[in-house]
Amino acid sequence: MARGFKLVVAISLLISHFDICFGSTIGVCYGRNADDLPTPDKVAELVKQRKIKYVRIYDSNIQVLKAFANTGIELMIGVPNTDLLPFSQFQTNADTWLKNSVLPYYPATKITYITVGAEVTESPNNASAMVVPAMHNVLTALKKVGLHKRIKVSSTHSLGVLSRSFPPSAGAFNSSHASFLRPMLEFLAENQSPFMINLYPYYAYRDSSNNVTLDYALFQSSSDVIDPNTGLLYTNMFDAQIDSLYFALMSLNFRTIKIMVTETGWPSKGSPKETAATPDNAQTYNTNLIRHVIDDAGTPAKPGQEVDVYIFSLFNENRKPGLDSERNWGLFYPDQTSVYNLDFAGKGGVDTSTSSNHTSSNGTTWCIASSKASELDLQSALDWACGSGNVDCSAIQPSQPCFEPDTLLSHASYAFNSYYHQNGASDVACGFGGAGVTVDKNPSYDNCLYMTTGTGTGTGTNRTTSLGNATAIASPTSSVPKEAFTSIFGCLFIALLAFIFNV
């Protein structure tokens, strides 16, 4: 009887915490460098109304912690750079801060992360030497009260922590930060904490528009950037920047550390020379970002890899120094009205089409290989689609329905179309470095049936039995890789056993 009751409780607990086991998340940064913002309790209500479940603040402001109590919203709090010195010098300082600034409000306020320092390598007074000792002291304070497994400790960084970020496979950390980075990475790996990074494709475009296209920065590129070392195809700068970090981590043999994007976004207004800072571009970037993240598409180097992302920022902040764009990253004005429409469920309407043939009279399109593409580009794209792109290419093997005609153009067309429909039938999914084009005429022939979004049709011996691909076909707004399902069931099974047998 006791074991049966425990089983019921275990299942209920697992269901209620299902999102722990699966899915990337979208949060928002709540910066307060302004003198006209609503009170924290009104902010908490706004966040709830907009169904935002994750919020980052940059300190441990008591009024904010109180406001978010009993909301169910998960909070990331911070230890500012100005506090790194006392936190790094004495354990008692970290203990006292936790006792006075965190414990009185936890667990009513769901604090899940503590950032110790922010972009320290960019600060005028480089405080990097104090970060890791401060992180250890905060972790020790959490261990004393038994919260070290519930609240993760890390630190945030700018992309400037890398000396190289292009091509992504050449990503490398700046050697001048080596004395700080290696012990920090060892801390993260040992405690299963994420590497936190602030990524801004906007700045890359603004400062180097001759090398970076606006469409590439906005997730709208109709052509791909190819990494010459790996052959991986990149349709947006966000993925390229994340992969440059993964490669930098791998070069130092840190392969288990996950990446969390603690800031990204796009400004809605800028100075006269900041022509890309517009509400339309901000809406386009953040809408496409949300779709990309919640689809769990991963990156070319890490397909299907979950990544949690925080959009900067909740409000425009009128006291921030610098160009006009610095004060206009907000999703909301201080009066809580929207700067532009944004759907955190990833279903918001942004027209990302770039060609007139993207839709047909019945709304169905297919992606095929361009007859103008070179054989080298077609072969490279085909190899990627059947490999890292997770396309089932069995139908174009000898004796299979789509093998004839035995031409590179025909085989690439079948693979391109499968990838296209498995990934939402967006223009980006038919890029392939310019080798793919969308058409409104069904290219199926004889027994070779080309896939269409939502119907699950398509020729292939394994497609209907592949749980990951079948789910992706059935839901055009969600791409769920097989690795994710393995993670779900593994997570559920292990957690259930642990709960029942007290392992």
RODO-2510 file (C-alpha; in nm, 4 decimals, decimal comma):
residues 503
     n   res          X          Y          Z
     1     m     0,0000     0,0000     0,0000
     2     a     0,2777     0,2411     0,0956
     3     r     0,4663     0,1647    -0,2236
     4     g     0,1514     0,2138    -0,4317
     5     f     0,0910     0,5497    -0,2696
     6     k     0,4503     0,6461    -0,3298
     7     l     0,4167     0,5509    -0,6959
     8     v     0,1111     0,7732    -0,7374
     9     v     0,2897     1,0641    -0,5716
    10     a     0,5956     1,0062    -0,7909
    11     i     0,3955     1,0129    -1,1112
    12     s     0,2086     1,3265    -1,0041
    13     l     0,5349     1,4969    -0,9128
    14     l     0,6936     1,4049    -1,2452
    15     i     0,3996     1,5320    -1,4460
    16     s     0,3965     1,8609    -1,2581
    17     h     0,7683     1,9043    -1,3248
    18     f     0,7687     1,7722    -1,6804
    19     d     0,9241     2,0893    -1,8210
    20     i     1,2388     2,0136    -1,6210
    21     c     1,3048     1,7181    -1,8480
    22     f     1,2288     1,8650    -2,1829
    23     g     1,2333     2,1789    -2,3892
    24     s     1,4226     2,4998    -2,4327
    25     t     1,2816     2,8009    -2,2515
    26     i     1,2365     3,1715    -2,3237
    27     g     1,2715     3,4293    -2,0486
    28     v     1,3057     3,8075    -2,0243
    29     c     1,5611     4,0330    -1,8565
    30     y     1,4092     4,2832    -1,6147
    31     g     1,6561     4,5712    -1,6135
    32     r     1,5744     4,8691    -1,3928
    33     n     1,8148     5,1417    -1,5070
    34     a     1,5317     5,3923    -1,5428
    35     d     1,3373     5,6421    -1,3349
    36     d     0,9925     5,5896    -1,4854
    37     l     0,9268     5,2167    -1,4467
    38     p     0,6158     5,0673    -1,2852
    39     t     0,6440     4,9243    -0,9353
    40     p     0,7717     4,5647    -0,9049
    41     d     0,4271     4,4302    -0,8102
    42     k     0,2800     4,5762    -1,1307
    43     v     0,5718     4,4305    -1,3269
    44     a     0,5086     4,0866    -1,1796
    45     e     0,1436     4,1136    -1,2805
    46     l     0,2403     4,2170    -1,6346
    47     v     0,4783     3,9226    -1,6627
    48     k     0,2064     3,6810    -1,5493
    49     q    -0,0455     3,8265    -1,7938
    50     r     0,2006     3,7802    -2,0798
    51     k     0,2651     3,4205    -1,9700
    52     i     0,6379     3,4815    -1,9250
    53     k     0,7705     3,2078    -1,6981
    54     y     1,1372     3,3041    -1,6596
    55     v     1,2799     3,6396    -1,5539
    56     r     1,6345     3,7601    -1,4951
    57     i     1,7191     4,0477    -1,2617
    58     y     2,0679     4,1846    -1,2058
    59     d     2,0734     4,1972    -0,8266
    60     s     1,8669     4,0657    -0,5340
    61     n     1,6371     4,3616    -0,4833
    62     i     1,4034     4,2803    -0,1946
    63     q     1,0996     4,4541    -0,3445
    64     v     1,1370     4,2552    -0,6667
    65     l     1,1799     3,9251    -0,4805
    66     k     0,8660     3,9973    -0,2784
    67     a     0,6680     4,0934    -0,5882
    68     f     0,7415     3,7639    -0,7627
    69     a     0,6524     3,5482    -0,4629
    70     n     0,3852     3,2831    -0,5290
    71     t     0,3709     3,3677    -0,9011
    72     g     0,5365     3,0443    -1,0187
    73     i     0,7782     3,2543    -1,2258
    74     e     1,1378     3,1326    -1,2057
    75     l     1,3861     3,4040    -1,1174
    76     m     1,7549     3,4439    -1,1985
    77     i     1,9159     3,6842    -0,9524
    78     g     2,2636     3,8368    -0,9520
    79     v     2,5607     3,9401    -0,7453
    80     p     2,6737     4,2712    -0,9055
    81     n     3,0373     4,3342    -0,9941
    82     t     3,0575     4,5902    -0,7133
    83     d     3,0032     4,3100    -0,4610
    84     l     3,2625     4,0692    -0,6008
    85     l     3,5424     4,1879    -0,3731
    86     p     3,3685     4,1211    -0,0375
    87     f     3,2115     3,7991    -0,1694
    88     s     3,5469     3,6662    -0,2870
    89     q     3,7381     3,7592     0,0284
    90     f     3,5218     3,6192     0,3067
    91     q     3,2805     3,3271     0,3211
    92     t     3,0800     3,5065     0,5889
    93     n     2,9849     3,7787     0,3414
    94     a     2,8256     3,5240     0,1072
    95     d     2,6586     3,3499     0,4026
    96     t     2,5118     3,6757     0,5318
    97     w     2,3877     3,7814     0,1886
    98     l     2,2137     3,4478     0,1378
    99     k     2,0608     3,4620     0,4861
   100     n     1,9298     3,8191     0,4519
   101     s     1,8614     3,8600     0,0788
   102     v     1,7525     3,5171    -0,0436
   103     l     1,6322     3,2767     0,2241
   104     p     1,3526     3,5005     0,3631
   105     y     1,1818     3,4917     0,0194
   106     y     1,2629     3,1382    -0,0936
   107     p     1,0886     2,9134    -0,1968
   108     a     0,7807     3,1379    -0,2338
   109     t     0,9947     3,3214    -0,4877
   110     k     1,1319     3,0523    -0,7196
   111     i     1,5004     3,1410    -0,7472
   112     t     1,6777     2,8965    -0,9780
   113     y     2,0032     3,0714    -1,0768
   114     i     2,2507     3,3093    -0,9181
   115     t     2,4870     3,4970    -1,1499
   116     v     2,8091     3,6032    -0,9810
   117     g     2,9422     3,9008    -1,1737
   118     a     2,8374     4,0191    -1,5194
   119     e     3,0659     4,0529    -1,8218
   120     v     3,3627     4,1111    -1,5921
   121     t     3,6162     4,0982    -1,8764
   122     e     3,4422     4,4016    -2,0316
   123     s     3,4288     4,6126    -1,7156
   124     p     3,6760     4,9051    -1,6852
   125     n     3,8165     4,7625    -1,3631
   126     n     3,8708     4,3988    -1,4601
   127     a     3,7384     4,2011    -1,1671
   128     s     3,7774     3,8584    -1,3266
   129     a     4,0220     3,7332    -1,0631
   130     m     3,7492     3,7689    -0,7999
   131     v     3,4734     3,5855    -0,9861
   132     v     3,5625     3,2213    -0,9236
   133     p     3,6428     3,2674    -0,5509
   134     a     3,3096     3,4507    -0,5146
   135     m     3,1292     3,1712    -0,7007
   136     h     3,2816     2,9121    -0,4665
   137     n     3,1726     3,1097    -0,1624
   138     v     2,8160     3,1497    -0,2914
   139     l     2,8015     2,7773    -0,3665
   140     t     2,9352     2,6944    -0,0203
   141     a     2,6685     2,9166     0,1340
   142     l     2,4020     2,7303    -0,0654
   143     k     2,5444     2,3948     0,0450
   144     k     2,5167     2,4948     0,4085
   145     v     2,1408     2,5318     0,3708
   146     g     2,0950     2,2415     0,1296
   147     l     2,0062     2,4481    -0,1785
   148     h     2,3122     2,3831    -0,3977
   149     k     2,1209     2,1378    -0,6173
   150     r     1,8154     2,3593    -0,6526
   151     i     1,9927     2,6864    -0,7294
   152     k     2,2739     2,6868    -0,9863
   153     v     2,5671     2,9291    -0,9698
   154     s     2,7342     3,0772    -1,2772
   155     s     2,8546     3,4072    -1,4279
   156     t     2,7594     3,5925    -1,7466
   157     h     2,9933     3,6901    -2,0315
   158     s     2,9960     3,8877    -2,3529
   159     l     3,1082     3,7358    -2,6819
   160     g     3,4258     3,9359    -2,6312
   161     v     3,5442     3,6481    -2,4150
   162     l     3,6374     3,4838    -2,7462
   163     s     3,9358     3,5850    -2,9547
   164     r     3,7834     3,4204    -3,2640
   165     s     3,4209     3,3488    -3,3472
   166     f     3,4303     3,2964    -3,7257
   167     p     3,4118     3,0503    -3,8742
   168     p     3,2339     2,8853    -3,5788
   169     s     3,4651     2,5831    -3,5855
   170     a     3,7588     2,8179    -3,5181
   171     g     3,5956     2,9551    -3,2023
   172     a     3,8575     3,0104    -2,9323
   173     f     3,8713     3,1830    -2,5964
   174     n     4,0895     3,4889    -2,5563
   175     s     4,4184     3,3685    -2,4103
   176     s     4,4445     3,6835    -2,1977
   177     h     4,1530     3,5484    -1,9913
   178     a     4,2988     3,1990    -1,9491
   179     s     4,3849     3,2340    -1,5799
   180     f     4,0239     3,3233    -1,5077
   181     l     3,8415     3,1035    -1,7581
   182     r     3,9889     2,7604    -1,6902
   183     p     3,9056     2,7491    -1,3173
   184     m     3,5619     2,8924    -1,3949
   185     l     3,4967     2,6257    -1,6587
   186     e     3,6130     2,3591    -1,4149
   187     f     3,3643     2,4974    -1,1604
   188     l     3,0801     2,4875    -1,4160
   189     a     3,1608     2,1333    -1,5285
   190     e     3,1906     2,0010    -1,1729
   191     n     2,8616     2,1583    -1,0634
   192     q     2,6675     2,1045    -1,3890
   193     s     2,6102     2,4765    -1,4274
   194     p     2,5668     2,6432    -1,7683
   195     f     2,8086     2,8756    -1,9434
   196     m     2,6133     3,2017    -1,9601
   197     i     2,6632     3,4236    -2,2626
   198     n     2,5125     3,7508    -2,3890
   199     l     2,4710     3,7389    -2,7685
   200     y     2,3823     4,0359    -2,9874
   201     p     2,3696     3,9786    -3,3648
   202     y     2,2468     4,3404    -3,3853
   203     y     2,5906     4,4733    -3,2934
   204     a     2,7616     4,2404    -3,5389
   205     y     2,5414     4,3760    -3,8172
   206     r     2,5614     4,7403    -3,7067
   207     d     2,9395     4,7404    -3,6785
   208     s     3,0151     4,5211    -3,9806
   209     s     2,7297     4,5525    -4,2289
   210     n     2,9711     4,4914    -4,5166
   211     n     3,0309     4,1387    -4,3882
   212     v     2,6975     4,0562    -4,2223
   213     t     2,3618     4,0840    -4,3987
   214     l     2,0553     4,2070    -4,2148
   215     d     1,8582     3,8961    -4,3138
   216     y     2,1308     3,6738    -4,1676
   217     a     2,1130     3,8627    -3,8386
   218     l     1,7298     3,8481    -3,8333
   219     f     1,6918     3,4718    -3,8979
   220     q     1,5625     3,5529    -4,2481
   221     s     1,8523     3,4612    -4,4714
   222     s     1,7621     3,2836    -4,7953
   223     s     2,1208     3,1647    -4,8343
   224     d     2,3594     2,9900    -4,5986
   225     v     2,7025     3,0686    -4,4637
   226     i     2,9217     2,7610    -4,4902
   227     d     3,1885     2,6810    -4,2330
   228     p     3,4809     2,5756    -4,4563
   229     n     3,6297     2,3526    -4,1870
   230     t     3,3198     2,1468    -4,1106
   231     g     3,0901     2,2008    -4,4087
   232     l     2,8134     2,3010    -4,1676
   233     l     2,5573     2,5447    -4,3075
   234     y     2,4461     2,8457    -4,1039
   235     t     2,1241     3,0315    -4,1811
   236     n     2,1532     3,2832    -3,8966
   237     m     2,4178     3,4552    -3,6888
   238     f     2,2682     3,3462    -3,3551
   239     d     2,3475     2,9792    -3,4257
   240     a     2,6921     3,0656    -3,5558
   241     q     2,7777     3,2566    -3,2388
   242     i     2,6554     2,9750    -3,0139
   243     d     2,8521     2,7139    -3,2100
   244     s     3,1664     2,9248    -3,1880
   245     l     3,1321     2,8911    -2,8102
   246     y     3,0739     2,5171    -2,8295
   247     f     3,3875     2,4754    -3,0393
   248     a     3,5833     2,6968    -2,7988
   249     l     3,4670     2,4811    -2,5080
   250     m     3,5526     2,1607    -2,6938
   251     s     3,9006     2,2892    -2,7765
   252     l     3,9649     2,3038    -2,4016
   253     n     3,8052     1,9595    -2,3567
   254     f     3,4945     2,0904    -2,1802
   255     r     3,2325     1,8942    -2,3704
   256     t     2,9587     1,8590    -2,1104
   257     i     2,8978     2,2261    -2,0300
   258     k     2,5712     2,3572    -2,1718
   259     i     2,5273     2,7107    -2,2987
   260     m     2,2593     2,9486    -2,1736
   261     v     2,1961     3,2799    -2,3502
   262     t     2,1330     3,5282    -2,0706
   263     e     2,0818     3,8274    -2,3001
   264     t     1,9857     3,8754    -2,6637
   265     g     1,7471     4,1022    -2,8468
   266     w     1,7138     4,3900    -3,0904
   267     p     1,6544     4,7631    -3,0307
   268     s     1,3420     4,9300    -3,1664
   269     k     1,4969     5,2758    -3,1982
   270     g     1,8449     5,4143    -3,2463
   271     s     2,0579     5,7103    -3,3392
   272     p     2,0442     5,8386    -3,7007
   273     k     2,3233     5,6044    -3,8118
   274     e     2,1562     5,3035    -3,6476
   275     t     1,9154     5,2463    -3,9335
   276     a     1,8470     4,8820    -3,8425
   277     a     1,7107     4,9756    -3,4998
   278     t     1,3392     4,9736    -3,5859
   279     p     1,0252     4,8211    -3,4316
   280     d     0,9807     4,5962    -3,7368
   281     n     1,3311     4,4549    -3,7125
   282     a     1,3019     4,4119    -3,3353
   283     q     0,9740     4,2249    -3,3767
   284     t     1,1169     4,0114    -3,6551
   285     y     1,4310     3,9178    -3,4611
   286     n     1,2574     3,8320    -3,1358
   287     t     0,9683     3,6464    -3,3003
   288     n     1,2028     3,4346    -3,5116
   289     l     1,4287     3,3832    -3,2096
   290     i     1,1394     3,2516    -3,0001
   291     r     1,0259     3,0158    -3,2752
   292     h     1,3800     2,8908    -3,3251
   293     v     1,4362     2,8291    -2,9549
   294     i     1,1081     2,6596    -2,8646
   295     d     1,1343     2,4329    -3,1701
   296     d     1,4461     2,2818    -3,0051
   297     a     1,6143     2,2892    -3,3434
   298     g     1,9547     2,3296    -3,1837
   299     t     2,2429     2,4504    -3,3977
   300     p     2,4261     2,2958    -3,6947
   301     a     2,6991     2,1655    -3,4627
   302     k     2,4515     2,0623    -3,1911
   303     p     2,1231     1,9666    -3,3629
   304     g     1,8431     1,9147    -3,1144
   305     q     2,0444     2,0659    -2,8287
   306     e     1,8254     2,2604    -2,5874
   307     v     1,9259     2,6180    -2,5113
   308     d     1,7541     2,8519    -2,2670
   309     v     1,7378     3,2152    -2,3798
   310     y     1,6548     3,5445    -2,2077
   311     i     1,5397     3,8372    -2,4211
   312     f     1,6738     4,1802    -2,3336
   313     s     1,4800     4,3648    -2,2094
   314     l     1,1389     4,3939    -2,0465
   315     f     1,1308     4,7766    -2,0557
   316     n     1,3037     5,0642    -2,2290
   317     e     1,5508     5,2076    -1,9771
   318     n     1,5886     5,5851    -2,0023
   319     r     1,8937     5,6181    -1,7780
   320     k     2,1269     5,3981    -1,9781
   321     p     2,4203     5,5897    -2,1310
   322     g     2,5398     5,5727    -2,4915
   323     l     2,3624     5,5818    -2,8263
   324     d     1,9846     5,5992    -2,8497
   325     s     1,9619     5,2247    -2,9085
   326     e     2,0929     5,1596    -2,5571
   327     r     1,7700     5,2991    -2,4136
   328     n     1,5338     5,1225    -2,6524
   329     w     1,5670     4,7454    -2,6164
   330     g     1,2396     4,7088    -2,4286
   331     l     0,9418     4,4953    -2,5194
   332     f     0,7249     4,7401    -2,3227
   333     y     0,7115     5,1110    -2,2572
   334     p     0,7134     5,2173    -1,8906
   335     d     0,3340     5,2573    -1,9110
   336     q     0,3246     4,8782    -1,9806
   337     t     0,1999     4,9129    -2,3387
   338     s     0,3781     4,7000    -2,5995
   339     v     0,6484     4,8509    -2,8172
   340     y     0,5472     4,5883    -3,0747
   341     n     0,3495     4,2650    -3,0706
   342     l     0,5363     3,9587    -2,9504
   343     d     0,3948     3,6143    -2,8783
   344     f     0,6021     3,4150    -2,6294
   345     a     0,4343     3,0949    -2,7478
   346     g     0,6119     3,1330    -3,0824
   347     k     0,2929     3,1697    -3,2854
   348     g     0,3103     3,5429    -3,3502
   349     g     0,2682     3,6662    -3,7038
   350     v     0,5809     3,7915    -3,8754
   351     d     0,6007     3,7643    -4,2510
   352     t     0,9404     3,6130    -4,3182
   353     s     0,8813     3,5264    -4,6827
   354     t     1,1412     3,6504    -4,9273
   355     s     1,0120     3,5118    -5,2539
   356     s     0,6828     3,5343    -5,4372
   357     n     0,6635     3,1603    -5,4913
   358     h     0,6722     3,0743    -5,1213
   359     t     0,3017     2,9938    -5,1083
   360     s     0,0716     2,8402    -5,3621
   361     s    -0,2990     2,8690    -5,4199
   362     n    -0,3684     2,5901    -5,1717
   363     g    -0,0969     2,6967    -4,9302
   364     t     0,1354     2,4020    -5,0025
   365     t     0,4936     2,4452    -5,1170
   366     w     0,7897     2,2161    -5,1727
   367     c     1,1630     2,2745    -5,1633
   368     i     1,3781     2,1374    -5,4453
   369     a     1,7373     2,1726    -5,5580
   370     s     1,8130     2,4646    -5,7869
   371     s     1,9278     2,3724    -6,1358
   372     k     2,1601     2,6735    -6,1170
   373     a     2,3526     2,5382    -5,8177
   374     s     2,6949     2,3842    -5,8726
   375     e     2,7454     2,0107    -5,8213
   376     l     2,9855     2,0867    -5,5372
   377     d     2,7258     2,2950    -5,3525
   378     l     2,4541     2,0366    -5,4142
   379     q     2,6682     1,7496    -5,2922
   380     s     2,7761     1,9407    -4,9805
   381     a     2,4160     2,0355    -4,8991
   382     l     2,2907     1,6820    -4,9674
   383     d     2,5558     1,5317    -4,7393
   384     w     2,4599     1,7747    -4,4640
   385     a     2,0836     1,7112    -4,5006
   386     c     2,1293     1,3335    -4,4798
   387     g     2,3755     1,3712    -4,1915
   388     s     2,3523     1,6589    -3,9450
   389     g     2,0151     1,7611    -4,0880
   390     n     1,8621     1,4322    -3,9643
   391     v     1,6790     1,3633    -4,2922
   392     d     1,5802     1,0036    -4,3670
   393     c     1,7500     0,9557    -4,7046
   394     s     1,6757     0,5837    -4,7416
   395     a     1,4311     0,6534    -5,0261
   396     i     1,7112     0,7758    -5,2561
   397     q     1,9279     0,4668    -5,2072
   398     p     1,9601     0,2032    -5,4845
   399     s     1,6424    -0,0006    -5,5496
   400     q     1,4337     0,2452    -5,3433
   401     p     1,1389     0,4483    -5,4877
   402     c     1,3267     0,7786    -5,5306
   403     f     1,6648     0,6478    -5,6501
   404     e     1,5725     0,6941    -6,0167
   405     p     1,6574     0,9176    -6,1870
   406     d     2,0031     0,8629    -6,0408
   407     t     2,1076     1,2273    -6,0540
   408     l     2,2475     1,4590    -5,7923
   409     l     1,9752     1,7153    -5,8660
   410     s     1,6951     1,4635    -5,8092
   411     h     1,8428     1,3156    -5,4915
   412     a     1,9174     1,6590    -5,3458
   413     s     1,5620     1,7736    -5,4231
   414     y     1,4110     1,4866    -5,2260
   415     a     1,6422     1,5466    -4,9267
   416     f     1,5962     1,9246    -4,9357
   417     n     1,2177     1,8906    -4,9339
   418     s     1,2214     1,6488    -4,6407
   419     y     1,4349     1,8852    -4,4350
   420     y     1,2160     2,1783    -4,5406
   421     h     0,8946     2,0215    -4,4123
   422     q     1,0521     1,8739    -4,0997
   423     n     1,1535     2,2268    -4,0022
   424     g     0,8354     2,4260    -4,0483
   425     a     0,8473     2,4877    -4,4259
   426     s     1,0090     2,8282    -4,3741
   427     d     1,2273     3,0020    -4,6320
   428     v     1,5240     2,9556    -4,4007
   429     a     1,4723     2,5775    -4,4111
   430     c     1,5020     2,5878    -4,7913
   431     g     1,8252     2,7866    -4,7977
   432     f     2,1040     2,5294    -4,8414
   433     g     2,3537     2,7992    -4,9310
   434     g     2,1376     2,9178    -5,2192
   435     a     2,1022     2,5643    -5,3585
   436     g     1,7350     2,5288    -5,2595
   437     v     1,4280     2,6922    -5,4121
   438     t     1,0593     2,6725    -5,3183
   439     v     0,7974     2,5721    -5,5758
   440     d     0,4185     2,5373    -5,5701
   441     k     0,4042     2,2317    -5,7945
   442     n     0,4257     1,8898    -5,6302
   443     p     0,7519     1,7271    -5,7487
   444     s     0,6335     1,3742    -5,6595
   445     y     0,6483     1,1154    -5,9382
   446     d     0,5586     0,7480    -5,9800
   447     n     0,6049     0,5879    -5,6362
   448     c     0,8330     0,8648    -5,5117
   449     l     0,6164     1,0778    -5,2850
   450     y     0,7553     1,4084    -5,1580
   451     m     0,6739     1,5056    -4,8009
   452     t     0,4281     1,7838    -4,7185
   453     t     0,3923     1,9613    -4,3869
   454     g     0,1175     1,8327    -4,1619
   455     t     0,0252     1,5241    -4,3661
   456     g     0,3218     1,3032    -4,2890
   457     t     0,3334     1,1936    -4,6536
   458     g     0,6610     1,0991    -4,8097
   459     t     0,8459     0,7952    -4,9329
   460     g     1,0928     0,6363    -4,6949
   461     t     1,1335     0,3042    -4,5192
   462     n     1,1914     0,4457    -4,1703
   463     r     1,0051     0,7745    -4,1600
   464     t     0,6751     0,6575    -4,0160
   465     t     0,8472     0,4618    -3,7422
   466     s     1,0752     0,7456    -3,6383
   467     l     0,9160     0,9080    -3,3352
   468     g     1,1207     1,2265    -3,3719
   469     n     1,0535     1,2772    -3,7414
   470     a     0,6887     1,1726    -3,7210
   471     t     0,6258     1,4351    -3,4567
   472     a     0,8059     1,7023    -3,6540
   473     i     0,5955     1,6270    -3,9621
   474     a     0,2703     1,6336    -3,7691
   475     s     0,3336     1,9769    -3,6202
   476     p     0,4786     2,2387    -3,8530
   477     t     0,5499     2,4765    -3,5659
   478     s     0,7463     2,2229    -3,3643
   479     s     1,0560     2,0288    -3,4564
   480     v     1,1180     1,7617    -3,1926
   481     p     1,4397     1,5650    -3,2444
   482     k     1,4735     1,2013    -3,1446
   483     e     1,7393     1,2962    -2,8919
   484     a     1,4766     1,4996    -2,7065
   485     f     1,2467     1,2013    -2,6653
   486     t     1,5363     0,9911    -2,5396
   487     s     1,6061     1,2655    -2,2869
   488     i     1,2412     1,2811    -2,1793
   489     f     1,1929     0,9107    -2,1189
   490     g     1,5353     0,8728    -1,9614
   491     c     1,4676     1,1650    -1,7304
   492     l     1,1246     1,0358    -1,6315
   493     f     1,2415     0,6798    -1,5765
   494     i     1,5445     0,7708    -1,3652
   495     a     1,3523     1,0249    -1,1588
   496     l     1,0720     0,7770    -1,0974
   497     l     1,3092     0,5056    -0,9810
   498     a     1,4967     0,7520    -0,7627
   499     f     1,1783     0,8651    -0,5945
   500     i     1,0387     0,5167    -0,5364
   501     f     1,3566     0,3554    -0,4088
   502     n     1,5070     0,6650    -0,2456
   503     v     1,8206     0,6369    -0,4600
***
